[in-house]
Amino acid sequence: MQNDFGVARLCAPVAGILTLEIWMNPKLGSDTNSGVAFVREGTHPTGISLMVFKNETDQWFYVDNGSVVAIKPVDSTDHSIKIIYDTSTREYDLHMDGVLVKAGAIWTVATIGPI
């Protein structure tokens, strides 16, 4: 996808381990913000459970329990972003380019939907 704003890909309700992996190569510079959000049914008002993004500073970040955490600088290569989510423990692991960024993080917001 290129230049799509607000594109969503829905999946059927699941139980167990859910893996989401995408590749991103955002344009560098202050006029481009890019990101991916993992959204669960019944989460906080914005609906976002986990977000990984690049902002105008050309830095990769993720949001962890409301705090923005820097990952690494953006460059002009493709980057793999993988989220592995365990629906029974509500824990996730975040990987970027094959490197574990955050392990066993727990979303503290209760879910009301099937996922």
MOPAC internal coordinates of N, CA, C and O (Angstrom, degrees):
PM7 1SCF
backbone

  N    0.0000 0     0.00 0     0.00 0    0    0    0
  C    1.4417 1     0.00 0     0.00 0    1    0    0
  C    1.5179 1   109.08 1     0.00 0    2    1    0
  O    1.2310 1   120.52 1   -39.24 1    3    2    1
  N    1.2931 1   116.61 1   140.76 1    3    2    1
  C    1.4508 1   121.33 1   174.71 1    5    3    2
  C    1.5152 1   109.28 1  -133.44 1    6    5    3
  O    1.2310 1   121.40 1   -45.98 1    7    6    5
  N    1.3149 1   114.92 1   134.02 1    7    6    5
  C    1.4507 1   122.05 1   174.91 1    9    7    6
  C    1.5225 1   114.14 1    59.67 1   10    9    7
  O    1.2310 1   120.00 1  -157.11 1   11   10    9
  N    1.3143 1   117.60 1    22.89 1   11   10    9
  C    1.4538 1   120.61 1   175.08 1   13   11   10
  C    1.5186 1   108.50 1   -88.13 1   14   13   11
  O    1.2310 1   120.41 1   -47.76 1   15   14   13
  N    1.2994 1   116.82 1   132.24 1   15   14   13
  C    1.4587 1   121.19 1   179.13 1   17   15   14
  C    1.5173 1   108.56 1  -109.87 1   18   17   15
  O    1.2310 1   120.56 1   -53.28 1   19   18   17
  N    1.3049 1   116.53 1   126.72 1   19   18   17
  C    1.4558 1   119.58 1   176.21 1   21   19   18
  C    1.5131 1   114.50 1    73.84 1   22   21   19
  O    1.2310 1   119.53 1  -150.01 1   23   22   21
  N    1.3029 1   118.50 1    29.99 1   23   22   21
  C    1.4550 1   121.84 1   178.92 1   25   23   22
  C    1.5282 1   108.59 1   -76.43 1   26   25   23
  O    1.2310 1   120.25 1   -46.94 1   27   26   25
  N    1.3202 1   117.13 1   133.06 1   27   26   25
  C    1.4648 1   121.36 1  -179.84 1   29   27   26
  C    1.5209 1   109.43 1  -123.50 1   30   29   27
  O    1.2310 1   121.11 1   -36.96 1   31   30   29
  N    1.3047 1   115.49 1   143.04 1   31   30   29
  C    1.4604 1   122.41 1   173.56 1   33   31   30
  C    1.5156 1   106.97 1  -123.24 1   34   33   31
  O    1.2310 1   120.46 1   -67.49 1   35   34   33
  N    1.3109 1   116.72 1   112.51 1   35   34   33
  C    1.4592 1   121.75 1  -178.32 1   37   35   34
  C    1.5187 1   110.29 1   -88.33 1   38   37   35
  O    1.2310 1   120.53 1   -29.55 1   39   38   37
  N    1.3245 1   116.59 1   150.45 1   39   38   37
  C    1.4561 1   120.74 1   172.87 1   41   39   38
  C    1.5266 1   108.21 1  -130.00 1   42   41   39
  O    1.2310 1   121.28 1   -23.42 1   43   42   41
  N    1.3048 1   115.15 1   156.58 1   43   42   41
  C    1.4660 1   120.56 1   179.09 1   45   43   42
  C    1.5277 1   109.25 1   -66.56 1   46   45   43
  O    1.2310 1   119.92 1   -27.42 1   47   46   45
  N    1.3356 1   117.77 1   152.58 1   47   46   45
  C    1.4723 1   120.23 1   176.79 1   49   47   46
  C    1.5304 1   110.16 1   -56.62 1   50   49   47
  O    1.2310 1   121.27 1   -40.58 1   51   50   49
  N    1.3233 1   115.17 1   139.42 1   51   50   49
  C    1.4538 1   121.08 1  -178.85 1   53   51   50
  C    1.5222 1   110.01 1  -135.42 1   54   53   51
  O    1.2310 1   121.45 1   -19.22 1   55   54   53
  N    1.3147 1   114.83 1   160.78 1   55   54   53
  C    1.4622 1   121.75 1   171.31 1   57   55   54
  C    1.5184 1   106.23 1  -129.26 1   58   57   55
  O    1.2310 1   120.69 1   -35.13 1   59   58   57
  N    1.3190 1   116.29 1   144.87 1   59   58   57
  C    1.4587 1   120.32 1  -179.75 1   61   59   58
  C    1.5050 1   110.58 1   110.75 1   62   61   59
  O    1.2310 1   120.46 1    44.90 1   63   62   61
  N    1.3288 1   116.74 1  -135.10 1   63   62   61
  C    1.4565 1   122.83 1  -177.01 1   65   63   62
  C    1.5294 1   108.99 1  -104.23 1   66   65   63
  O    1.2310 1   121.15 1   -51.07 1   67   66   65
  N    1.3216 1   115.40 1   128.93 1   67   66   65
  C    1.4625 1   122.07 1   178.15 1   69   67   66
  C    1.5215 1   107.89 1  -118.96 1   70   69   67
  O    1.2310 1   120.43 1   -51.38 1   71   70   69
  N    1.3325 1   116.78 1   128.62 1   71   70   69
  C    1.4631 1   121.20 1   178.54 1   73   71   70
  C    1.5162 1   109.23 1  -117.64 1   74   73   71
  O    1.2310 1   121.33 1   -49.71 1   75   74   73
  N    1.3171 1   115.05 1   130.29 1   75   74   73
  C    1.4579 1   122.54 1   175.83 1   77   75   74
  C    1.5182 1   106.55 1  -120.60 1   78   77   75
  O    1.2310 1   120.15 1   -56.80 1   79   78   77
  N    1.3374 1   117.31 1   123.20 1   79   78   77
  C    1.4637 1   120.36 1   176.76 1   81   79   78
  C    1.5106 1   108.86 1  -133.33 1   82   81   79
  O    1.2310 1   121.30 1   -48.64 1   83   82   81
  N    1.3144 1   115.12 1   131.36 1   83   82   81
  C    1.4626 1   120.80 1   175.91 1   85   83   82
  C    1.5273 1   108.37 1  -133.91 1   86   85   83
  O    1.2310 1   121.32 1   -17.50 1   87   86   85
  N    1.3134 1   115.09 1   162.50 1   87   86   85
  C    1.4594 1   122.59 1   173.97 1   89   87   86
  C    1.5132 1   107.51 1  -114.49 1   90   89   87
  O    1.2310 1   120.40 1   -46.23 1   91   90   89
  N    1.3305 1   116.83 1   133.77 1   91   90   89
  C    1.4600 1   121.58 1   179.12 1   93   91   90
  C    1.5210 1   109.69 1  -130.50 1   94   93   91
  O    1.2310 1   121.36 1   -35.44 1   95   94   93
  N    1.3192 1   115.01 1   144.56 1   95   94   93
  C    1.4598 1   122.37 1   173.31 1   97   95   94
  C    1.5291 1   106.80 1  -143.03 1   98   97   95
  O    1.2310 1   120.63 1  -103.81 1   99   98   97
  N    1.3422 1   116.40 1    76.19 1   99   98   97
  C    1.4623 1   118.69 1  -175.99 1  101   99   98
  C    1.5233 1   112.28 1   -73.02 1  102  101   99
  O    1.2310 1   121.62 1   -27.98 1  103  102  101
  N    1.3016 1   114.50 1   152.02 1  103  102  101
  C    1.4575 1   121.21 1   175.52 1  105  103  102
  C    1.5257 1   108.90 1   -63.91 1  106  105  103
  O    1.2310 1   120.45 1   -40.78 1  107  106  105
  N    1.3047 1   116.74 1   139.22 1  107  106  105
  C    1.4590 1   121.59 1   177.34 1  109  107  106
  C    1.5260 1   109.80 1   -79.50 1  110  109  107
  O    1.2310 1   120.83 1   -25.27 1  111  110  109
  N    1.3220 1   116.03 1   154.73 1  111  110  109
  C    1.4540 1   120.66 1   174.96 1  113  111  110
  C    1.5115 1   113.42 1   118.42 1  114  113  111
  O    1.2310 1   121.80 1   -13.85 1  115  114  113
  N    1.2943 1   114.16 1   166.15 1  115  114  113
  C    1.4635 1   120.89 1  -173.87 1  117  115  114
  C    1.5229 1   113.76 1   -76.00 1  118  117  115
  O    1.2310 1   119.73 1   169.75 1  119  118  117
  N    1.3326 1   118.13 1   -10.25 1  119  118  117
  C    1.4673 1   119.34 1  -179.25 1  121  119  118
  C    1.5261 1   112.75 1   -94.64 1  122  121  119
  O    1.2310 1   119.79 1  -172.29 1  123  122  121
  N    1.3387 1   118.00 1     7.71 1  123  122  121
  C    1.4607 1   120.77 1  -177.67 1  125  123  122
  C    1.5214 1   111.46 1  -128.98 1  126  125  123
  O    1.2310 1   120.88 1   -57.58 1  127  126  125
  N    1.3185 1   115.92 1   122.42 1  127  126  125
  C    1.4561 1   123.31 1   170.21 1  129  127  126
  C    1.5248 1   106.72 1  -117.90 1  130  129  127
  O    1.2310 1   119.95 1   -48.30 1  131  130  129
  N    1.3181 1   117.69 1   131.70 1  131  130  129
  C    1.4646 1   122.04 1  -178.26 1  133  131  130
  C    1.5128 1   108.92 1  -138.80 1  134  133  131
  O    1.2310 1   120.81 1   -27.87 1  135  134  133
  N    1.3277 1   116.05 1   152.13 1  135  134  133
  C    1.4510 1   118.02 1   177.24 1  137  135  134
  C    1.5058 1   112.75 1  -174.14 1  138  137  135
  O    1.2310 1   122.14 1    -4.15 1  139  138  137
  N    1.3208 1   113.51 1   175.85 1  139  138  137
  C    1.4541 1   121.45 1   176.44 1  141  139  138
  C    1.5236 1   106.94 1  -136.14 1  142  141  139
  O    1.2310 1   121.08 1   -39.31 1  143  142  141
  N    1.3178 1   115.55 1   140.69 1  143  142  141
  C    1.4633 1   120.25 1   178.33 1  145  143  142
  C    1.5207 1   109.12 1  -125.45 1  146  145  143
  O    1.2310 1   121.30 1   -41.87 1  147  146  145
  N    1.3123 1   115.11 1   138.13 1  147  146  145
  C    1.4616 1   122.65 1   174.79 1  149  147  146
  C    1.5283 1   105.46 1   -99.90 1  150  149  147
  O    1.2310 1   120.47 1   -60.00 1  151  150  149
  N    1.3190 1   116.70 1   120.00 1  151  150  149
  C    1.4629 1   121.31 1  -172.74 1  153  151  150
  C    1.5194 1   109.86 1  -118.09 1  154  153  151
  O    1.2310 1   120.90 1   -50.05 1  155  154  153
  N    1.3191 1   115.88 1   129.95 1  155  154  153
  C    1.4612 1   121.12 1   175.42 1  157  155  154
  C    1.5059 1   109.03 1  -107.65 1  158  157  155
  O    1.2310 1   120.93 1   -28.08 1  159  158  157
  N    1.3091 1   115.82 1   151.92 1  159  158  157
  C    1.4471 1   121.71 1   174.81 1  161  159  158
  C    1.5233 1   109.40 1   -64.55 1  162  161  159
  O    1.2310 1   120.39 1   -46.66 1  163  162  161
  N    1.3317 1   116.85 1   133.34 1  163  162  161
  C    1.4498 1   120.95 1   172.86 1  165  163  162
  C    1.5082 1   115.58 1    81.64 1  166  165  163
  O    1.2310 1   119.62 1  -159.64 1  167  166  165
  N    1.3295 1   118.32 1    20.36 1  167  166  165
  C    1.4525 1   119.74 1   179.00 1  169  167  166
  C    1.5199 1   110.73 1   -87.83 1  170  169  167
  O    1.2310 1   120.70 1     8.80 1  171  170  169
  N    1.3265 1   116.26 1  -171.20 1  171  170  169
  C    1.4654 1   120.87 1  -175.83 1  173  171  170
  C    1.5214 1   111.44 1   -56.84 1  174  173  171
  O    1.2310 1   119.47 1   -11.72 1  175  174  173
  N    1.3366 1   118.61 1   168.28 1  175  174  173
  C    1.4691 1   121.88 1  -169.13 1  177  175  174
  C    1.5200 1   116.61 1   -51.45 1  178  177  175
  O    1.2310 1   119.29 1   147.98 1  179  178  177
  N    1.3332 1   118.95 1   -32.02 1  179  178  177
  C    1.4656 1   118.37 1   178.29 1  181  179  178
  C    1.5164 1   111.38 1   -77.72 1  182  181  179
  O    1.2310 1   120.19 1   165.29 1  183  182  181
  N    1.3323 1   117.24 1   -14.71 1  183  182  181
  C    1.4588 1   121.05 1   179.25 1  185  183  182
  C    1.5065 1   114.29 1    81.92 1  186  185  183
  O    1.2310 1   119.19 1   173.98 1  187  186  185
  N    1.3249 1   119.15 1    -6.02 1  187  186  185
  C    1.4630 1   121.79 1  -174.98 1  189  187  186
  C    1.5176 1   110.17 1   -89.88 1  190  189  187
  O    1.2310 1   120.99 1   -55.85 1  191  190  189
  N    1.3257 1   115.72 1   124.15 1  191  190  189
  C    1.4518 1   121.42 1   176.51 1  193  191  190
  C    1.5126 1   111.11 1   -93.66 1  194  193  191
  O    1.2310 1   119.81 1   142.17 1  195  194  193
  N    1.3140 1   117.98 1   -37.83 1  195  194  193
  C    1.4599 1   122.28 1   178.27 1  197  195  194
  C    1.5156 1   107.88 1  -148.55 1  198  197  195
  O    1.2310 1   120.61 1   -45.59 1  199  198  197
  N    1.3069 1   116.44 1   134.41 1  199  198  197
  C    1.4572 1   120.97 1   177.78 1  201  199  198
  C    1.5240 1   109.06 1  -130.72 1  202  201  199
  O    1.2310 1   121.15 1   -45.53 1  203  202  201
  N    1.3343 1   115.40 1   134.47 1  203  202  201
  C    1.4595 1   122.96 1   171.93 1  205  203  202
  C    1.5205 1   105.14 1  -120.48 1  206  205  203
  O    1.2310 1   120.55 1   -50.38 1  207  206  205
  N    1.3410 1   116.56 1   129.62 1  207  206  205
  C    1.4565 1   117.88 1  -174.08 1  209  207  206
  C    1.5243 1   112.01 1  -151.52 1  210  209  207
  O    1.2310 1   121.95 1   -17.97 1  211  210  209
  N    1.3200 1   113.87 1   162.03 1  211  210  209
  C    1.4562 1   124.77 1   172.80 1  213  211  210
  C    1.5102 1   105.81 1  -115.34 1  214  213  211
  O    1.2310 1   119.99 1   -49.65 1  215  214  213
  N    1.3340 1   117.62 1   130.35 1  215  214  213
  C    1.4607 1   118.99 1   178.02 1  217  215  214
  C    1.5224 1   110.93 1  -111.27 1  218  217  215
  O    1.2310 1   120.62 1    12.39 1  219  218  217
  N    1.3209 1   116.43 1  -167.61 1  219  218  217
  C    1.4689 1   121.43 1  -175.22 1  221  219  218
  C    1.5361 1   113.57 1   -66.43 1  222  221  219
  O    1.2310 1   119.89 1   169.63 1  223  222  221
  N    1.3254 1   117.81 1   -10.37 1  223  222  221
  C    1.4734 1   120.78 1   177.90 1  225  223  222
  C    1.5266 1   112.23 1   -89.17 1  226  225  223
  O    1.2310 1   120.14 1  -176.14 1  227  226  225
  N    1.3382 1   117.34 1     3.86 1  227  226  225
  C    1.4719 1   122.56 1  -178.22 1  229  227  226
  C    1.5208 1   111.70 1    56.45 1  230  229  227
  O    1.2310 1   121.17 1  -132.22 1  231  230  229
  N    1.3079 1   115.38 1    47.78 1  231  230  229
  C    1.4597 1   123.86 1   178.35 1  233  231  230
  C    1.5249 1   108.03 1  -129.20 1  234  233  231
  O    1.2310 1   119.63 1   -41.42 1  235  234  233
  N    1.3320 1   118.31 1   138.58 1  235  234  233
  C    1.4662 1   122.72 1   171.98 1  237  235  234
  C    1.5283 1   108.76 1   -82.81 1  238  237  235
  O    1.2310 1   120.65 1   -42.36 1  239  238  237
  N    1.3257 1   116.36 1   137.64 1  239  238  237
  C    1.4635 1   123.17 1   177.61 1  241  239  238
  C    1.5186 1   109.33 1  -135.14 1  242  241  239
  O    1.2310 1   120.58 1   -16.89 1  243  242  241
  N    1.3271 1   116.49 1   163.11 1  243  242  241
  C    1.4544 1   121.40 1   163.97 1  245  243  242
  C    1.5234 1   107.60 1  -136.77 1  246  245  243
  O    1.2310 1   121.13 1   -20.52 1  247  246  245
  N    1.3245 1   115.44 1   159.48 1  247  246  245
  C    1.4574 1   121.11 1   179.01 1  249  247  246
  C    1.5209 1   107.59 1  -104.13 1  250  249  247
  O    1.2310 1   120.73 1   -57.22 1  251  250  249
  N    1.3347 1   116.20 1   122.78 1  251  250  249
  C    1.4535 1   122.71 1  -178.31 1  253  251  250
  C    1.5225 1   108.82 1  -122.07 1  254  253  251
  O    1.2310 1   121.05 1   -71.57 1  255  254  253
  N    1.3306 1   115.61 1   108.43 1  255  254  253
  C    1.4645 1   121.20 1   177.74 1  257  255  254
  C    1.5249 1   111.35 1    52.12 1  258  257  255
  O    1.2310 1   120.63 1  -137.97 1  259  258  257
  N    1.3308 1   116.40 1    42.03 1  259  258  257
  C    1.4552 1   122.13 1   177.55 1  261  259  258
  C    1.5119 1   115.26 1    89.49 1  262  261  259
  O    1.2310 1   119.39 1   170.08 1  263  262  261
  N    1.3209 1   118.78 1    -9.92 1  263  262  261
  C    1.4635 1   122.07 1   179.26 1  265  263  262
  C    1.5223 1   110.19 1  -101.06 1  266  265  263
  O    1.2310 1   120.53 1   -40.80 1  267  266  265
  N    1.3224 1   116.60 1   139.20 1  267  266  265
  C    1.4576 1   121.92 1   177.05 1  269  267  266
  C    1.5294 1   108.08 1   -89.73 1  270  269  267
  O    1.2310 1   120.94 1   -54.59 1  271  270  269
  N    1.3481 1   115.81 1   125.41 1  271  270  269
  C    1.4662 1   122.06 1  -175.25 1  273  271  270
  C    1.5271 1   108.60 1  -121.20 1  274  273  271
  O    1.2310 1   120.45 1   -52.12 1  275  274  273
  N    1.3363 1   116.74 1   127.88 1  275  274  273
  C    1.4604 1   121.52 1   178.35 1  277  275  274
  C    1.5284 1   110.23 1   -73.64 1  278  277  275
  O    1.2310 1   120.94 1   -39.48 1  279  278  277
  N    1.3435 1   115.81 1   140.52 1  279  278  277
  C    1.4659 1   121.05 1   177.26 1  281  279  278
  C    1.5261 1   109.88 1  -103.71 1  282  281  279
  O    1.2310 1   120.71 1   118.24 1  283  282  281
  N    1.3435 1   116.26 1   -61.76 1  283  282  281
  C    1.4610 1   120.86 1  -179.12 1  285  283  282
  C    1.5224 1   108.69 1  -171.44 1  286  285  283
  O    1.2310 1   119.94 1   -13.94 1  287  286  285
  N    1.3315 1   117.72 1   166.06 1  287  286  285
  C    1.4664 1   120.55 1   177.58 1  289  287  286
  C    1.5313 1   111.24 1   -66.30 1  290  289  287
  O    1.2310 1   121.20 1   -28.93 1  291  290  289
  N    1.3058 1   115.30 1   151.07 1  291  290  289
  C    1.4692 1   122.17 1   175.50 1  293  291  290
  C    1.5254 1   108.23 1   -84.32 1  294  293  291
  O    1.2310 1   120.68 1   -37.97 1  295  294  293
  N    1.3202 1   116.30 1   142.03 1  295  294  293
  C    1.4543 1   120.42 1   171.37 1  297  295  294
  C    1.5253 1   107.99 1  -129.86 1  298  297  295
  O    1.2310 1   120.12 1     6.28 1  299  298  297
  N    1.3075 1   117.38 1  -173.72 1  299  298  297
  C    1.4646 1   120.65 1  -173.16 1  301  299  298
  C    1.5279 1   113.31 1   -92.90 1  302  301  299
  O    1.2310 1   119.71 1  -154.12 1  303  302  301
  N    1.3346 1   118.17 1    25.88 1  303  302  301
  C    1.4626 1   120.92 1   177.86 1  305  303  302
  C    1.5274 1   109.98 1  -108.15 1  306  305  303
  O    1.2310 1   120.84 1   -14.35 1  307  306  305
  N    1.3321 1   116.01 1   165.65 1  307  306  305
  C    1.4602 1   120.81 1   175.61 1  309  307  306
  C    1.5228 1   109.38 1   -69.60 1  310  309  307
  O    1.2310 1   120.80 1   -36.32 1  311  310  309
  N    1.3383 1   116.07 1   143.68 1  311  310  309
  C    1.4624 1   121.07 1   179.11 1  313  311  310
  C    1.5265 1   109.68 1  -128.05 1  314  313  311
  O    1.2310 1   121.27 1   -46.65 1  315  314  313
  N    1.3243 1   115.17 1   133.35 1  315  314  313
  C    1.4572 1   121.63 1   175.97 1  317  315  314
  C    1.5297 1   108.41 1   -89.68 1  318  317  315
  O    1.2310 1   121.03 1   -49.32 1  319  318  317
  N    1.3298 1   115.63 1   130.68 1  319  318  317
  C    1.4614 1   122.30 1   174.49 1  321  319  318
  C    1.5185 1   106.74 1  -121.55 1  322  321  319
  O    1.2310 1   120.46 1   -60.01 1  323  322  321
  N    1.3315 1   116.72 1   119.99 1  323  322  321
  C    1.4649 1   120.96 1  -178.08 1  325  323  322
  C    1.5243 1   109.57 1  -126.47 1  326  325  323
  O    1.2310 1   121.28 1   -49.18 1  327  326  325
  N    1.3272 1   115.15 1   130.82 1  327  326  325
  C    1.4571 1   122.67 1   175.69 1  329  327  326
  C    1.5198 1   107.36 1  -118.40 1  330  329  327
  O    1.2310 1   120.39 1   -55.49 1  331  330  329
  N    1.3214 1   116.86 1   124.51 1  331  330  329
  C    1.4603 1   121.83 1   176.62 1  333  331  330
  C    1.5267 1   106.36 1  -113.51 1  334  333  331
  O    1.2310 1   120.64 1   -61.29 1  335  334  333
  N    1.3260 1   116.38 1   118.71 1  335  334  333
  C    1.4593 1   122.25 1  -172.92 1  337  335  334
  C    1.5243 1   110.38 1  -119.66 1  338  337  335
  O    1.2310 1   120.30 1   -50.38 1  339  338  337
  N    1.3174 1   117.04 1   129.62 1  339  338  337
  C    1.4639 1   122.91 1   177.31 1  341  339  338
  C    1.5263 1   107.55 1  -101.98 1  342  341  339
  O    1.2310 1   120.60 1   -67.98 1  343  342  341
  N    1.3278 1   116.45 1   112.02 1  343  342  341
  C    1.4682 1   120.17 1  -175.33 1  345  343  342
  C    1.5230 1   112.87 1   -67.94 1  346  345  343
  O    1.2310 1   119.61 1   154.69 1  347  346  345
  N    1.3268 1   118.35 1   -25.31 1  347  346  345
  C    1.4653 1   120.10 1  -177.98 1  349  347  346
  C    1.5261 1   112.20 1   -78.47 1  350  349  347
  O    1.2310 1   119.80 1   145.70 1  351  350  349
  N    1.3330 1   117.99 1   -34.30 1  351  350  349
  C    1.4726 1   120.94 1  -179.11 1  353  351  350
  C    1.5231 1   112.08 1  -101.19 1  354  353  351
  O    1.2310 1   120.48 1   167.62 1  355  354  353
  N    1.3396 1   116.69 1   -12.38 1  355  354  353
  C    1.4691 1   123.64 1  -175.18 1  357  355  354
  C    1.5311 1   111.35 1    59.76 1  358  357  355
  O    1.2310 1   120.47 1  -148.28 1  359  358  357
  N    1.3322 1   116.70 1    31.72 1  359  358  357
  C    1.4543 1   122.27 1   176.71 1  361  359  358
  C    1.5232 1   109.84 1  -104.89 1  362  361  359
  O    1.2310 1   121.17 1   -31.47 1  363  362  361
  N    1.3269 1   115.37 1   148.53 1  363  362  361
  C    1.4502 1   119.09 1   175.66 1  365  363  362
  C    1.5174 1   110.30 1  -132.03 1  366  365  363
  O    1.2310 1   121.79 1   -25.41 1  367  366  365
  N    1.3269 1   114.18 1   154.59 1  367  366  365
  C    1.4558 1   122.70 1   169.85 1  369  367  366
  C    1.5205 1   106.41 1  -116.66 1  370  369  367
  O    1.2310 1   120.45 1   -43.59 1  371  370  369
  N    1.3118 1   116.74 1   136.41 1  371  370  369
  C    1.4572 1   122.74 1   178.38 1  373  371  370
  C    1.5197 1   108.53 1  -114.37 1  374  373  371
  O    1.2310 1   120.63 1   -53.25 1  375  374  373
  N    1.3395 1   116.39 1   126.75 1  375  374  373
  C    1.4609 1   122.86 1   177.66 1  377  375  374
  C    1.5244 1   108.80 1  -120.21 1  378  377  375
  O    1.2310 1   120.60 1   -36.41 1  379  378  377
  N    1.3140 1   116.46 1   143.59 1  379  378  377
  C    1.4593 1   120.98 1   172.28 1  381  379  378
  C    1.5174 1   107.88 1  -133.66 1  382  381  379
  O    1.2310 1   121.27 1   -55.94 1  383  382  381
  N    1.3176 1   115.18 1   124.06 1  383  382  381
  C    1.4672 1   122.02 1  -178.41 1  385  383  382
  C    1.5214 1   111.89 1    54.42 1  386  385  383
  O    1.2310 1   120.69 1  -141.06 1  387  386  385
  N    1.3255 1   116.28 1    38.94 1  387  386  385
  C    1.4471 1   121.98 1   176.97 1  389  387  386
  C    1.5184 1   115.38 1    80.43 1  390  389  387
  O    1.2310 1   120.27 1  -178.97 1  391  390  389
  N    1.3195 1   117.09 1     1.03 1  391  390  389
  C    1.4623 1   121.95 1  -178.78 1  393  391  390
  C    1.5325 1   108.73 1  -106.39 1  394  393  391
  O    1.2310 1   120.75 1   -49.22 1  395  394  393
  N    1.3300 1   116.16 1   130.78 1  395  394  393
  C    1.4585 1   120.85 1   177.33 1  397  395  394
  C    1.5269 1   109.27 1   -68.34 1  398  397  395
  O    1.2310 1   120.52 1   -59.36 1  399  398  397
  N    1.3379 1   116.61 1   120.64 1  399  398  397
  C    1.4655 1   122.94 1  -179.14 1  401  399  398
  C    1.5226 1   110.74 1   -95.95 1  402  401  399
  O    1.2310 1   120.75 1   137.92 1  403  402  401
  N    1.3320 1   116.18 1   -42.08 1  403  402  401
  C    1.4703 1   121.70 1  -178.61 1  405  403  402
  C    1.5211 1   107.53 1  -146.88 1  406  405  403
  O    1.2310 1   120.41 1   -51.55 1  407  406  405
  N    1.3326 1   116.83 1   128.45 1  407  406  405
  C    1.4655 1   121.29 1  -178.87 1  409  407  406
  C    1.5151 1   110.44 1  -117.23 1  410  409  407
  O    1.2310 1   121.06 1   -40.21 1  411  410  409
  N    1.3155 1   115.58 1   139.79 1  411  410  409
  C    1.4586 1   121.55 1   171.26 1  413  411  410
  C    1.5051 1   115.66 1    63.05 1  414  413  411
  O    1.2310 1   120.02 1  -154.46 1  415  414  413
  N    1.3128 1   117.57 1    25.54 1  415  414  413
  C    1.4583 1   119.96 1   177.23 1  417  415  414
  C    1.5225 1   109.09 1   -69.49 1  418  417  415
  O    1.2310 1   120.15 1   -37.18 1  419  418  417
  N    1.3058 1   117.32 1   142.82 1  419  418  417
  C    1.4684 1   121.80 1  -177.34 1  421  419  418
  C    1.5113 1   109.22 1  -114.18 1  422  421  419
  O    1.2310 1   121.15 1   -52.85 1  423  422  421
  N    1.3291 1   115.41 1   127.15 1  423  422  421
  C    1.4548 1   119.37 1   172.07 1  425  423  422
  C    1.5140 1   107.40 1   -79.40 1  426  425  423
  O    1.2310 1   120.59 1   -57.03 1  427  426  425
  N    1.3021 1   116.49 1   122.97 1  427  426  425
  C    1.4569 1   120.46 1  -174.70 1  429  427  426
  C    1.5085 1   113.39 1   -88.84 1  430  429  427
  O    1.2310 1   119.85 1   169.99 1  431  430  429
  N    1.3202 1   117.90 1   -10.01 1  431  430  429
  C    1.4638 1   121.08 1   179.42 1  433  431  430
  C    1.5191 1   108.84 1   -79.85 1  434  433  431
  O    1.2310 1   120.30 1   -54.34 1  435  434  433
  N    1.3406 1   117.03 1   125.66 1  435  434  433
  C    1.4663 1   120.61 1  -179.91 1  437  435  434
  C    1.5168 1   111.26 1   -67.14 1  438  437  435
  O    1.2310 1   120.74 1   -35.91 1  439  438  437
  N    1.3076 1   116.19 1   144.09 1  439  438  437
  C    1.4584 1   120.26 1   176.74 1  441  439  438
  C    1.5278 1   109.12 1   -97.89 1  442  441  439
  O    1.2310 1   121.70 1   -29.29 1  443  442  441
  N    1.3299 1   114.36 1   150.71 1  443  442  441
  C    1.4656 1   119.25 1   176.98 1  445  443  442
  C    1.5171 1   111.40 1  -116.88 1  446  445  443
  O    1.2310 1   120.11 1   176.27 1  447  446  445
  N    1.3168 1   117.39 1    -3.73 1  447  446  445
  C    1.4495 1   120.69 1   179.96 1  449  447  446
  C    1.5048 1   111.37 1  -101.91 1  450  449  447
  O    1.2310 1   120.24 1     4.19 1  451  450  449
  N    1.3317 1   117.14 1  -175.81 1  451  450  449
  C    1.4553 1   121.71 1  -175.42 1  453  451  450
  C    1.5142 1   114.69 1   -72.34 1  454  453  451
  O    1.2310 1   119.02 1   166.58 1  455  454  453
  N    1.3214 1   119.47 1   -13.42 1  455  454  453
  C    1.4649 1   119.32 1  -177.70 1  457  455  454
  C    1.4708 1   108.49 1  -104.19 1  458  457  455
  O    1.2310 1   120.10 1   180.00 1  459  458  457

